[in-house]
Structures are given as structure tokens and as C-alpha cells.
Amino acid sequence: MKQSDKYINDLIDFLNASPVNFLAAKEITDRLDKAGFQRLSAEDSWQLHPGGSYYITKNDSAVIAFRLSREGMPKRYKIISAHSDSPGFRIKPKAEMTGENGVVRLNTEVYGGPILYTWFDRPLSIAGRVILRGETPLSPRSILLHVKRPLLIIPHLAIHFNRAVNDGNPLSRQKDMLPVIGMINNELENGNLLQQLICSELNVNPEEILDFDLSLYDTTPACLLGMHDEFITSGRIDDLSMAHAAVTALIESSDDDDTRIMAIFDNEETGSGTKQGAASPLMMNLLRRINSLTGGTEEDFQKATACSFMISADNAHGLHPNYPEKQDPTNHPYLGNGPVIKINANCKYMTDAESAAVYRTICENAGVPYQYFVNHSDVAGGSTLGNILTSQIDLRGVDMGAAIWAMHSVRETASVIDHEYIIRSFIEFYNC
């Protein structure tokens, strides 16, 4: 088996196991457990050992793992960050809406910035977490839910009722995008289809359920396509492919001289302003705690962060074969041509010439091609985790990602070989 086959097959398994942020975090922690990492809780006292491997979680959807240097106290940190969330639909409380003939829809709210049209007429299901009663009001229990069978659909209006649909059709997020979950029959008293589903899937009683964080997902599995299986298509490639590359590289890297960190945050698609997002003090608190527990002073911490480096890994827009004019005339990345260094004159990314040069050299040492993305000057771009973290911590760093098509569609497309390239560059970064 080629290395690219190994990595891409593992990515397919990772994507299929991670329909939402909570299950992505669980898949990551399962891999860390298997690799011998020790789980820590922020509420407990820690004992850290030189060369030890550890991880913490936040709110069931963010994961930060680290491997201490053999000397214990970090002299610098090598950090790769990505995020666990993707645009889609969250289910609202009191979600069931019963219409004519007993058809039940679920009331949903759009999360992030999905391409709405891509969600029509697809087999959808539900995943997330359910909160159950605990021993005290301040300690409820959290349990994950992954309904693996097709369950819902958002049916499109037939063209016969809207002849102009192909000419552009504004959508109401409240009216047009509601999924159908089923029909009430004589055996289902007062509906409660969603509650019945949760109770059946988790084997719990209705009175145990306090609340939930549940989302829709497309049940179509990730797969390869193209004449030579050169592409992968799936939901949530942005940004789970980078999360997969980061955890794979952390586990496979072998450097003992520096402290290596993988940080997978949540809620990047909505601005990162949550306790599990990159704008929280989560990373800063962890670095300070590591420094303190390994015998470092405040000066040691400042010295270590000043010479550290972070790769902010979030995917990039590959040149679209039908819309080449949307890209910058001289800096447009292609699928299959290697990781993309992302640059923005208005500092939406943390990349500058010095940090781009660092990552370029890492790619060269790994035998990996690289390319650049700069926005077309008439087209506004997005931002990512890099600048958010560097506003709190004195870090150098670069924004990069894989070139993909149809970012924020229910299904995105990326290159198989690019995923291998990126993992190789991440391993080289951790080992350099």
C-alpha cells in the first residue's frame, strides 16, 4: 500500500466517524488514547513527566494534545491548530413542527455559512450530544448521539412551482430549509418523534433528558473519485482534513527536544468566541500551566513562546475549473500541487514573509511542493485561527491549508496526494 493510500483511507474513516464537532473530538481522543496519551482534566492536579504525552478536552468539542520535551520544561513550542466544526444546521429546542397530513418538520438554525442549496434532497441524519440529569444541578451528564441511518430530508420545491429556480432563487432559512423527520401515525401519541428517537438510540428515559446540542449531517459516506482516484469528496473536509493531518503527525513524529502541541478548537465558523474556541484563554492557560508544572518561571515562559512557531491549518480555495476569474491572477493554488500558504495584505491571516519562508523551507525539507493563495483584490476573503491566537500569545506562525473546491458545501472536494503532502510537512515541522 502506498503511503498516500494509507493516509487517505484513514482520512475517509475519520470523516465518516466525525459527522459533527463532538464526534470529531471523540475520534481524535480515541486515537490519542490508542497512541498512549494520558487524558487530563483541568479540574484536577497534574503531574507531568519529561517526554510524556497528554491531552485535555473542553466542552466535549475541543482537544489540545501535547508531548513534552525530554527535558520537561519547554524551551519552545511547536503548535499545529485546526478546528472541529463545519457549517450546517443546528436543531432548535421545541423543534417539532407538525403540518398537514401529520408531516413533522424540525425547526433548525443555520450554523456558520453553509451553501444552502447543497443541502436539498439529500439523506440526512442527526448527531451531537444530549445532556442528561446528573447527581447535582451543576454536574449534568453528557452523552454522544450518532444516528447512523438516513432519517431526514429537506425537499426542494418542484420546478413546476417555481420556473425561475435556475435563474437565482433567494432562500428563507426559516421556511425553505426545514427538514422532514417523519409522519405522525396512530401509534405515536402527540408526536414527540425527536424525543422518541433520542430515548431509543441512547436507551434513556424521557425524564432524564435536560437538553441537547444536535446537528444535521449528510449520511453519504466520504469516497474517492476521478479516473485515477485522485480526488476525495466528503462533507466537512474543511476543516477535519487538517484536524486529521495534525493528530496523525503528532502521533507519528519523534522529536524529543521540543514540546509538540496539537490544538483542535471549536466554533471557528462562528468567530471562535466561545470557551472552547481559539479566542478563549484555553491555549494560554495550558501553556502557562505546562511551564509552571515543569519548573519554569514567567521569564522562561516568555522566552519559550517568543521562539515558538504555530501552523494554523485551515483549508484554502483551489482554482475552480469553471470560475478561474475568481482567483488572483498570479497566485491561484491547484488541487494536487501541495499545501497552500495563505497571505493577506490586511492581516486576515498571520502569515508574513518570514513565517512563509519558515513553512516553505519545511516543505522543501520534507520533499513536498508548496503554493500560495492571495485573494483576488476585488473579492473579500475569510479569516482563521492564526491571528486570534497570536493576539493572546507572542507567537510566530503561518496560515496554510489544502486547496479544495466548494468550500462550505455539504460536500467538498480535495486532492488525495495533497493530504499526504500536508501530513509529511507536519511531521517534518514537529521533527525539525
MIPA-344500 format. One line per field, with one value per residue (C-alpha): residue in three letters; z, y, x. Coordinates in steps of 0.05 Angstrom, whole numbers. Example, Ala and Ser with C-alpha at 12.3 -4.5 7.8 and 13.67 -1.06 7.14 Angstrom:
2
code = c(ALA SER);
z = c(156 143);
y = c(-90 -21);
x = c(246 273);
REM end
This chain:
432
code = c(MET LYS GLN SER ASP LYS TYR ILE ASN ASP LEU ILE ASP PHE LEU ASN ALA SER PRO VAL ASN PHE LEU ALA ALA LYS GLU ILE THR ASP ARG LEU ASP LYS ALA GLY PHE GLN ARG LEU SER ALA GLU ASP SER TRP GLN LEU HIS PRO GLY GLY SER TYR TYR ILE THR LYS ASN ASP SER ALA VAL ILE ALA PHE ARG LEU SER ARG GLU GLY MET PRO LYS ARG TYR LYS ILE ILE SER ALA HIS SER ASP SER PRO GLY PHE ARG ILE LYS PRO LYS ALA GLU MET THR GLY GLU ASN GLY VAL VAL ARG LEU ASN THR GLU VAL TYR GLY GLY PRO ILE LEU TYR THR TRP PHE ASP ARG PRO LEU SER ILE ALA GLY ARG VAL ILE LEU ARG GLY GLU THR PRO LEU SER PRO ARG SER ILE LEU LEU HIS VAL LYS ARG PRO LEU LEU ILE ILE PRO HIS LEU ALA ILE HIS PHE ASN ARG ALA VAL ASN ASP GLY ASN PRO LEU SER ARG GLN LYS ASP MET LEU PRO VAL ILE GLY MET ILE ASN ASN GLU LEU GLU ASN GLY ASN LEU LEU GLN GLN LEU ILE CYS SER GLU LEU ASN VAL ASN PRO GLU GLU ILE LEU ASP PHE ASP LEU SER LEU TYR ASP THR THR PRO ALA CYS LEU LEU GLY MET HIS ASP GLU PHE ILE THR SER GLY ARG ILE ASP ASP LEU SER MET ALA HIS ALA ALA VAL THR ALA LEU ILE GLU SER SER ASP ASP ASP ASP THR ARG ILE MET ALA ILE PHE ASP ASN GLU GLU THR GLY SER GLY THR LYS GLN GLY ALA ALA SER PRO LEU MET MET ASN LEU LEU ARG ARG ILE ASN SER LEU THR GLY GLY THR GLU GLU ASP PHE GLN LYS ALA THR ALA CYS SER PHE MET ILE SER ALA ASP ASN ALA HIS GLY LEU HIS PRO ASN TYR PRO GLU LYS GLN ASP PRO THR ASN HIS PRO TYR LEU GLY ASN GLY PRO VAL ILE LYS ILE ASN ALA ASN CYS LYS TYR MET THR ASP ALA GLU SER ALA ALA VAL TYR ARG THR ILE CYS GLU ASN ALA GLY VAL PRO TYR GLN TYR PHE VAL ASN HIS SER ASP VAL ALA GLY GLY SER THR LEU GLY ASN ILE LEU THR SER GLN ILE ASP LEU ARG GLY VAL ASP MET GLY ALA ALA ILE TRP ALA MET HIS SER VAL ARG GLU THR ALA SER VAL ILE ASP HIS GLU TYR ILE ILE ARG SER PHE ILE GLU PHE TYR ASN CYS);
z = c(0 -18 38 4 4 78 96 51 73 145 129 99 163 205 165 168 243 253 227 278 323 385 349 314 383 406 345 359 433 415 371 425 476 429 419 495 511 581 590 639 669 683 749 775 797 744 747 682 665 614 547 570 524 548 525 551 524 530 527 490 424 431 442 458 460 476 481 529 511 544 588 614 616 545 511 453 429 360 351 297 304 266 282 292 268 199 173 175 214 289 317 359 425 418 347 321 274 253 188 143 140 202 168 221 206 253 268 255 257 207 237 203 129 91 16 30 -38 -29 29 -10 -28 9 61 127 198 268 312 372 446 495 566 620 693 738 813 823 781 769 743 688 646 573 524 449 397 326 288 231 187 138 176 147 81 61 -1 -55 -86 -155 -215 -237 -178 -189 -262 -246 -195 -241 -251 -178 -121 -53 4 72 125 168 114 59 98 148 146 148 201 190 197 259 258 307 347 361 414 406 361 403 347 364 438 420 374 428 480 432 408 477 518 566 595 573 643 642 582 600 534 472 421 358 285 217 173 104 112 44 62 41 -22 -76 -147 -212 -266 -222 -154 -149 -111 -45 -35 32 80 130 93 117 169 190 139 175 243 218 190 256 301 252 251 327 337 283 298 341 363 437 441 436 464 408 412 371 384 353 372 361 334 284 234 281 304 357 414 460 518 470 415 397 425 495 545 535 499 541 606 582 561 627 666 629 642 716 728 693 737 691 712 678 642 619 591 554 524 502 468 434 397 384 318 300 237 233 188 153 81 21 -43 -101 -171 -195 -265 -284 -249 -257 -258 -184 -165 -161 -230 -206 -140 -150 -119 -155 -125 -123 -123 -49 14 5 43 55 52 62 60 111 160 159 163 209 152 136 93 150 171 99 89 150 124 53 80 120 56 18 72 70 -6 -12 -63 -38 -68 -48 -41 -43 -51 -116 -98 -115 -74 2 38 106 167 211 278 270 286 342 379 366 396 462 456 428 371 301 253 185 157 108 84 29 -36 -41 -84 -60 10 57 11 42 2 -12 -57 -45 -73 -47 -56 -22 42 42 27 86 135 112 122 192 213 186 226 291 279 255);
y = c(0 69 120 164 104 93 165 176 113 133 202 171 131 194 235 181 175 251 278 335 371 329 263 292 307 237 206 248 228 155 158 194 141 86 121 123 195 208 246 305 345 420 408 360 367 346 310 319 278 294 262 249 251 284 316 357 369 428 424 357 391 419 378 400 346 356 316 345 350 301 358 372 448 473 515 527 501 473 481 459 486 468 466 413 450 458 499 466 465 460 435 485 470 450 432 393 428 386 404 376 301 294 311 332 381 401 474 488 546 556 548 586 599 536 536 525 496 437 411 398 328 291 235 270 246 273 274 312 307 300 327 283 293 283 276 352 410 434 365 341 281 287 230 229 213 188 165 127 114 164 199 267 304 377 370 422 457 426 469 469 514 559 563 614 570 561 636 650 638 672 624 635 599 594 569 535 497 456 381 329 276 234 229 220 157 127 93 158 199 274 266 272 239 271 253 181 177 201 154 95 109 123 76 131 154 219 249 241 288 360 389 375 402 365 379 352 316 285 209 198 169 201 170 175 197 214 169 155 163 229 266 256 283 288 333 372 367 439 432 359 341 388 361 290 312 346 287 238 279 288 212 195 249 232 296 296 364 408 407 390 413 398 444 429 485 491 547 575 581 630 672 628 669 611 576 521 569 598 666 636 633 557 555 609 575 508 535 572 510 467 518 523 448 435 485 545 618 673 693 621 623 689 662 597 629 682 628 582 572 555 527 550 496 515 498 543 557 516 545 527 498 536 602 617 691 689 678 724 727 703 666 613 544 479 414 365 416 415 454 526 584 636 710 773 845 866 813 767 712 711 696 745 737 709 656 638 626 580 536 537 510 457 434 433 391 343 337 369 421 484 541 607 636 710 738 769 843 851 791 792 731 699 694 636 616 645 718 702 661 710 766 730 695 721 671 669 629 615 603 546 491 443 470 448 461 481 504 503 459 398 361 389 361 357 322 255 270 337 303 261 323 360 304 297 372 369 311 349 411 372 337 396);
x = c(0 26 33 -19 -68 -55 -68 -128 -163 -152 -179 -242 -252 -240 -291 -344 -336 -339 -406 -406 -356 -369 -357 -296 -267 -283 -250 -188 -185 -196 -134 -95 -115 -93 -26 -14 -32 -58 -123 -120 -176 -169 -204 -151 -79 -28 38 76 137 192 175 103 42 -22 -86 -145 -215 -262 -337 -333 -314 -243 -180 -109 -55 18 83 133 207 254 280 210 208 193 246 197 131 114 40 -9 -80 -144 -218 -272 -334 -364 -423 -491 -556 -568 -635 -672 -708 -781 -763 -822 -870 -930 -964 -1018 -1027 -984 -918 -867 -811 -755 -742 -669 -620 -564 -494 -438 -441 -463 -481 -555 -575 -528 -569 -633 -657 -602 -609 -594 -589 -575 -513 -486 -492 -550 -548 -578 -592 -532 -521 -525 -552 -481 -458 -504 -482 -463 -473 -459 -511 -496 -557 -525 -586 -617 -672 -690 -694 -701 -745 -736 -796 -810 -790 -863 -880 -820 -799 -746 -710 -649 -644 -630 -677 -667 -678 -711 -671 -733 -782 -744 -691 -733 -721 -777 -767 -830 -905 -947 -989 -1038 -983 -946 -983 -974 -914 -850 -812 -746 -752 -771 -711 -663 -691 -688 -617 -588 -632 -653 -719 -752 -747 -672 -663 -649 -624 -583 -534 -555 -540 -558 -508 -506 -504 -470 -401 -335 -307 -254 -270 -236 -206 -146 -180 -143 -198 -234 -304 -340 -375 -332 -265 -259 -230 -230 -177 -130 -150 -135 -68 -50 -66 -33 31 33 27 78 130 190 225 244 277 215 145 96 24 -38 -97 -165 -213 -288 -332 -283 -340 -376 -317 -283 -313 -332 -299 -278 -257 -190 -209 -216 -157 -155 -88 -55 -76 -50 18 26 6 56 111 95 89 156 192 192 189 150 213 222 151 163 227 195 135 179 218 158 121 50 19 -53 -83 -148 -165 -157 -195 -167 -174 -244 -243 -307 -290 -216 -231 -250 -177 -117 -83 -15 -28 -80 -69 -87 -113 -55 1 16 -2 -23 10 -45 -27 -69 -45 -96 -71 -132 -80 -20 28 83 145 186 136 120 195 196 139 167 233 197 162 227 260 201 204 135 113 80 39 8 -62 -76 -146 -168 -166 -240 -262 -262 -235 -245 -201 -180 -148 -79 -90 -138 -85 -29 -70 -61 6 72 77 105 64 36 -34 -39 -86 -104 -133 -206 -267 -337 -316 -376 -417 -449 -396 -327 -272 -198 -137 -113 -39 -45 -66 -3 39 9 20 92 102 71 115 176 154 147 214 256);
REM end
